[in-house]
Amino acid sequence: MSFGFFKALIQAPTTVGAIWPSSPWLAKAMVSTSSIQSALSVVELGPGTGAFTGHILESLAPGAQFTAIEKSPDLARSVSRKFPNAKIIEGCATDLQNHLDSENIPRPSAILSGLPWAVFDQTLQCSILDQIHGALVEGGIFTTFAYYGPHRLRSGRRFRANLERIFKDVQRTPVVMQNFPPAFIYYCRR
């Protein structure tokens, strides 16, 4: 576990929301499910320590634009140092459209998220999901993950219901057992 992840977890556990960084297997599954290989603009929300970022950058089409938005100043600086050629914005996903507009970033056709949805209340979940839906191009893909098991709790069921209310098509992958804890991916089409 990286020091930056541990520090952010201790300082703001409801912002980090994970007990361990995501595995390379989960990162590969996120990228393969997101259709970023053909996307011209890709946004990552909550890159944390960059567990998904490297896999995203490796999979981008030539000329594609990548932007990550990270709320934690420490994690934003850390992921910026780790990926110096990536555009990292320190900010909140609730302001997604403002970040895209102020930086002249084209509407993304893929948005990937490592945000801790289960710790967000209904209002915050819906606010961010509405921003994501509004930012995506028509037919764009939003991918995020959920831990297997907690997805059956009230907050996990609420999150799935919010996805189905906002997106026209919501699917999920098989469980990635090589992650700790095991997780699966939701992929949703606008």
N, C-alpha and C positions, 0 to 999 in steps of 0.2 A: 504494500500500500504506500502511495507517495505521501510525502510530508504535506504537500499542498492540499491533498484530499482530506487527510486527517485533521489538519488545522481548520479547514472549512467546515468539516463535520462537527467539530467541537464548538466552533463559534456560532454556527447557524444550522443546527440539525434539521430544521423544517425547510431550509432552503436546499440542502444537499439531499436529504431524504433517502440515502442509501447507506448500507453498512460496509460496502466494499465496492471498489471500482468495477465497472462492467468488464467482462472477459473479452478476449479477441474473438471468440466464437459468436458471442452475442453481437459484437460490432460487425462482423462479416455478415451475419444474418440480417442485421438492420440495413446494411448497404445493399445487399442483394435484393431485398424486398422493396426498396425505395425507388427503383428505376432511375437512379441518378446517372447512369452511364449515358443516357440520352438527354439529360436535363441541361439547359443553358444557364440556369440560376438555381443554386442550392443553398438552403439556409439550415443551420444547425442551432437548435435552442438548448441552452444548458450544456455546453461541451464539458464542463467540469475540468478534469485533468487531461482531456483529449482522447479518451478511450475509443471514441468513434471517429474523431477528427482525422486521424492518420489514414484510416481505411476509406473515409469519404474522399479525401484529397487524392489518394491513389486511384480511385475509381472514376474521377471526373472526366468528362469528355474534353478534348482539347478546346481551349477557349472558354470553357464554362466558368462562371463566376461563383465563388464560394464566400459565404459570410457566416460567422458564428456570433451568437449573442449570449453573453454570460453575465449574470447578475453579481456574482461575487467578485470584488476587485482583485483579490489575491488569485483566484482561479483564472480570471481573465488575463492577468499579467503572466501567469504560469503557462497557459496554453499559447499565449502570444509568443513567448520565448521559445516554446517547443516547436511551434510552426510559424516561423517569422514571415513566410510569404502569404500566410492566410490573413484575411480581414477579420479581426476580432473586435466586436463592439461590446464595451461594458455597458450593460443596460438590462432592462426587464422585458420579458416576453409580452407583458401586457401592453407594451408600447411598440410592438413589432412593426406595424404599418408606419409609424412615425420614424423608426430607425431606417426602414427601407427607403422612405421618401427623402429623408434628410441626407442619406448617403447615395442617392440616385441608383439604388439597386433595383434591377428589373424584377418583376413579379416572379417568384420562384415556381418551378414546376415540381420541386421536391423540398419538403421540410422534414427534417429528422429531429427528434426530441429525446433528450435524456432527462427531462424534467421530472420531479418527484410527484406525480399526479395524485397519489394516494394521500399525501399530507395536505393537499390543497382543499379548501372548502368549495362548496358548490359554485359560489359566485366567482371565485378565482379560476376554477376549472373552465367555466363557461366563458369568462372574459378572454382567457388565452386561446381557447379553442375557436372562438368567434374571430379573433385576430388572425389565427392560422388559416381558417377557411376563407376569410376575406382577402388574404395576401396571395393565396395560391392561384395559379392560372386555372382555367376550366380544365378538368381532367387531371389536375395535379395530384400528387400523392403525399400524404402525411403519414409518417411512421413514428411509432413510439413503442416503448416496451412496458410490460407489467410483470411483477413477480408472480410466479405460479403459487397459488394458495391464498395469499392476501387478495387476489382478484375476486375471490368469492365473498370477501367481507363487504360490508355496506358501502364503504368508500370506493371499493373496486367495482362493484355493481353499478354505482352511481356514475363512475367514470365511463363505463361501457355504454350506459344509457345516454350520456351526454354525447359520446362519439356518434351513436346511431341517430340522435336527434339532429346533429349538425352536418354530418357527411352522408352522401347518398349511398355509399357502399363501404361497409366496415367488415374486414376479414381479420383472421388471426392465424399465426403460424403454429406449428408444433412447438412444444416446449424445448428450449435450449438447455439441456441438462448440464452442460459444461460451464454454466454461469453460476455464480454464488450470490444470492440464492438463484435457483432455476427460474427462468423467465421466458416469456413468449412475446411476440411482436404483433401489435395491431397495425394494419396498414389500411388507410382510409382514402378514398378517392373523392375529390370535389366534384 
